[in-house]
Structure formats: structure tokens, C-alpha cells
């Protein structure tokens, strides 16, 4: 799909971010991906369990040694601890009967009777009183009592989780995240309930921070490699084509090997010249000149300016330009279709799939023989898990442009994904044979090798996957994302951390604006226990994010890493590392 960056970034291999997390052994929780990073062997050997609510107080409601819990007052010869236990048991009976105020009075009595050296018992009494306060929605009191419980028992899971839930109610997401992080670590990431809360809070924090950061961010032009890769996904796009013969001044038509000189009066033609020279920073201003002068190429200039607004992540500026082109009834139909594709992709990035689908359908109706429409709509359908429809769109694209290698490769990947997730071995093999046919027919298509490498990795054919990535690098040595995926392969295949990190560092050396490389490096550093370095990597990726949604995802990763640093500092808790 065409946008500043696809919803699951177009990394050159078709590998979604959640799968990147999976490759390095991350437990997956509802799309946030690398919330917390756990040892690979551990996640393979265990399953999430324990989804029950933690509502009941602790301790039996039956009599304890030397007491009759049915009596209102304990026997006078009982020890202070026995009296405290009796009061707690009485409170438990009231709790189970739904008489929470009475339960609170009993737990308070237990706390006052309990000797101060009995820390474990005091911790239980405070936690039980917090449970009663929770039933009355007295969140501040819940936090206070759970805090006392944790002071007496720093690894008290029930108290930490109850406090986390109360902090969420009080909108204290930062401390809520720290508590639920501690719970997840103590439970070895095996309790679905606590992991769901962590995921929920991380998403909320990420969205809040991204919303504020994104509206105040400085626009940043992507790397030339990214821009060229973006435009290469269009085959029927007027604005991305080189300057045509009729667009050049007569005296420049025979100047081979020199930059084309264009008429000073046409801002759009100058912008096209700057595109050929990879002088991208000047394109928006030149398009603006064309638009302001209402020149001959106003529609083209609007579309080109909108495209670069999308590339630098300013969708609010891109949308009005796209709207104008779409509503120009006398504009070239291919310009209008291209504008619809880009607006539809923008809507998908903004998580508005209905508007996105509507735009793609309008594009297909207005320009029925435009292969770009079907190619990019096919990618949309994959994101929406409508694989059959995606394959149909890729087929239509291929029918219109049989030599379009990228569409051929992506069709194979769609078929593979459908067969793999459906656990259909025979269809998986058909898809793998399809990849072989694509790379044989289109040996210069790097995307074909990259997508095949992903499928081979899924099938644990690591050696052949590595060969495919080598072919990608041979064809596109400046494609940073290929180095990232090859690095991840080394981690999964050989557990070669040094080689994996070297390859990802090479990606950053090639393209220091490759946010995917910084994000992946951060994910690995979390697993290594290098949380400060991980946070630094995530922050670099955040500053390079091209959409608010992508930024929110990165903030979630960063906040998760920061929460782990706080939990390590407060409680000495750390998950296993690589």
C-alpha cells in the first residue's frame, strides 16, 4: 500500500513487526509485540495460564489453632497473633457474604492486633483490606493498603496486581505499568490477566505520548533509498515518471549526461528535475509555486506535494491536496486514481479501514485497467486478513501487467500466509514452489527473494533463507532492512548474537534513518538486559517515525523497557536475558 509507511512497515521482506518480535523469542500479547521479552526456550515450553480474577481475600475463614472463629470475641488466652488471625477470618466471612464495611473493620482489627515483627501476616491483612476497599471502588485506599502490603512483602503478587488495577482506575498509568510489569516477571509471563492489563496500559500510554509528540514533531525527509523504494511500488504513476521529452526545453534535449534544465515558469517541472537529482527537500516548495500560480501542471503538483507530505509524515497537509485532485473532474484519470490509492493508504495508517476500502474501490471503478489499484488494494486486503480477495486483486494486477515481478511475489506470499496460518502443508508447498517460479522468472526482483526468505524462515529452512537474503543484498546493497532481517535470522538460526548485531549495525550505517533497525536493536538489547541502551534505540526510532500509529507502537516498546528498569531498581526483578 502507498503511504508514508505501511501499517506493518514495508521492510523489504514483508515481515510484520509482530513477527520480528517473535523471531527473537518475544511472547506476543495482542499486537503490542515486544512488551516484555522472554527467553525463547521458556516461551516454547510453557503456555499462558491463570486467567481467573484475583478477588477473594487470603486465609481460611475456618477456625485457627486455639480459637473458635464463630465467636464474636476470641478467647482471652490466645496470643496476639491468634487474635489477629481470628479477626481476619471473621473479616473473610463478612467478605464472602458481601458485607465489605464489616470486613474492613475486622481486617483493621487484625492489623492493630498483629505483632509488628509478623511481616508476612501483616502483609496479608493489608492486602485483604485492600480487596474489600476494591469492592467499594475506594481506589485511593486500595493503593494505600497494597503499598503497605508490598512494604512487608515486596514480591507479593496479589498486592502488586491489585494496586496496579487501582492505579489504572486513578489514571496513574506509569506506576500501574511498573506494578503489572513486576507481576508479569514474578509470574513468568504465564498469567493472561496481568499480561492483558500490561498490553492495555502500554497501548494507552503509547497513544497519549504519540499524539502529543507527533503534532509537535519536526518533519523529516526519509532516506533516498526509502523514497525510491516507495515510488517503485507504482508502475502507472505519472508523477514518478522521469521528465518526458515534451517537458524539456528544446536547447536541452540533446544534452546527454547533463541535468535537465527546465523552464523557470514551471515549479512542477523543476520539482520533477529535483526528483531525478534526489534533491528531495526542494520538491514541496516548487510544487507550491506551481499550485499558487495555477499553472498547467496544478493537478500533478498537488499530487506530488501530497505524496511528499505523506513521506515526511504530515498527513494533515497531504489530505487536502489529495482531496482536490480526487475532485478535479477534468484531471487525468490516472492522477485521480493515484490520489485515491494514497488517501486510502493514509486512512489505513490512521486505522480507518472502511474509509480506506472505500477509496480503493473508487479507484478501481474510475480506472479499471490500472494495475497499481489492484496491487495496493491487495496489500490492504492482506492487512485486513481477507487473503482470498487479496489474491484476486494480485491476479488482476498481473493480468494487466504480466511482467510486474513485485505483484507476482506478493501473491505468492499471500498464498503462503494463508496456507501457513491454516496449517495446510500441501498448500504451503504449492506456495513455496510458486516462490521458486517467481525468482526463476524474475531473477532481478529483490522483493521475491526477500519474501521467499521469510517463508523459508517460517519453515526453518534457515540455510536457504540466508542465501535468499544474500541475493537481496547483492541486488540492493543499500537496502538497510534486508540487513536487519538477515541479522534476525542469525539470532534464530545460529543464536549468533554478535553477528546479528553486526548486521543490524550495518543497516544503520547504510541508512541512519532506518527506524526499523533502531527498533530491532532496541528489542534485542531488552533481551540482553541492556535496558538503558534499548531505551536509547527506541527513542531514536520514535524520532524517525512517519505516522502517529507507528510512533505509538514505539512508545509502547520504550515504556515497557523503562518499566523494567524501575522494577529492577525497586524490587531487584529482572526477566531472563539472552
Buried (B, 14 or more C-beta within 10 A) or exposed (E): BBBBBBBBBBBBBBBBBBBBBBBBBBBBBBEBBBBBBBBBEBBEEEEBEEEEEBEEBBBEBEBBEEBEBEEEEBEEEBBEBBBBBBBBBBBBBBBEEEBBEBBBBBBBBBBEBBEEEBBEBBBBBBBBBBBBBBBEEBBEBBBBBBEBBBBBBBBBBBBBBBBBBBBBBBEBBEBBBBBBBBBBBBBBBBBBBBBBBBBBBBBBBBBEBBEEBBEEBEEEBBBBBBBBBBBEBBBBBBBBEEBEEEBBEEEEEEEEEEEBBBEEEBBBBBBBBBBEEEBBEBBBEBBBBBBEBEBEBBBBBBBBBBBBBBBBBBBEBBBEBBBBBBEBEEBBEBBBBBBBBBBBBBBBBBEBBEBBBBBBBBBBEBBEEBBBBBBBBBBBBBBBEBBEBBBBBBBBBBEBBEEBBBBBBBBBBBBBBBBBEEEEEEBBEBBBEBBEEBBEEBEEBBBBBBBBBBBBBBBEBBEEBBBBBBBBBEBBEBBBBBBBBBBBBBBBBEEBBEBBBEBBBBBBEBBEBBBBBBBBBBBBBBBBBBBEBBBBBBBBBBBBBBBBBBBBBBBBBBBBBBBBBBBBEEBEBEBBEB
